[in-house]
């Protein structure tokens, strides 16, 4: 299989790239990046692109599956226009290009609580992204809604670190419907994404943190 990753420098994206390189089911991986990453691997083709002109790179969005791990926070991108582009415009545009190129699967990182009509701007944008990608005709579309992600980032996020520490205490007390709010390792999210891509499913699928963890634990 050939995979395309958008957002390979992020917490989940890095894990995804590492795992795909080790997975014999994938023999080619294209990563679309803003700037050179320095990654060297026989399976990996790195393409430096301008996300403002995605139509110029259509030839590189070809393969069996697209993994979209793009995302930012309001603290990282305080300008609402920039934030909206990264979390909504770019993933949706890439999805349309991918379906034009007959890509069969689209997998994207969303967030727990994503809802188009949410009063929370972050969850609202994630919800809008889900809605607009869900109408694009892939063989299968997969939305992953993790809670707080556990992993080592290049640039520490203070509030996220506090949240991770707090969730270590809270996780054991989250049962039933509240299990979806349990924190989860970025490596497990990546593991679940790859596992679902190898099943060649048909339809639209949504995975909360607890379901993602369940899939990862079965591997």
Helices and strands as residue ranges (DSSP letters): E 2-6, H 11-22, E 28-33, E 44-48, G 51-60, E 65-68, H 80-84, I 85-89, H 90-100, E 105-109, H 121-134, E 140-145, E 149-150, H 158-170, G 171-173, G 176-181, E 184-185, H 186-197, E 203-208, H 209-217
